[in-house]
Amino acid sequence: MNASVKSTGLLDKRSATSGFLLERTAKRMKQAFQRELQAAGADITVDQWVVLQELDREDGQPQLAIAQAVFKDAATLTRIIDLLCQKELTRRVVDPEDRRRFRVELTEGGRAKIAEIKPLVRAFRRRAWQGLDNEQMDRLVDALNRIFDNLSPKS
């Protein structure tokens, strides 16, 4: 048996629960941030925030690009954007390069909502990362990126 495949005791015990721990933590973070948004009267969901945040990073993206960036399927993203458009936080505009497609843009209301939510995000992250020093944060980010890369589809 290959040494890298061979059981290593403590590593196996940790890896047996690590997927559960990642899922549990991700859900707890999403639920906790949703409570923060509700308490602040923000009138958006975490999923809507993620889309607004992506548009803040690069406004005017095609829906497919947004879906890929936020890891949502096309139908789910369409529903999220429909709600953001109803709230007048985003708008769909015809793609000048392909009239069959739309790009999604932030409205002034969307930019104002982002400015309103960013301080909540910063405070939430400070609370979530409380007790972790810079080295621990670097290791956490490195580990999460490595797991993500390990599971990325191979071209």
Secondary structure by P-SEA (a helix, b strand, c coil): ccccccccaaaaaaaacaaaaaaaaaaaaaaaaaaaaaaacccccaaaaaaaaaaaacccccaaaaaaaacccaaaaaaaaaaaaaacccccccccccccbbbbbbcaaaaaaaaacaaaaaaaaaaaaccccaaaaaaaaaaaaaaaaaacccc
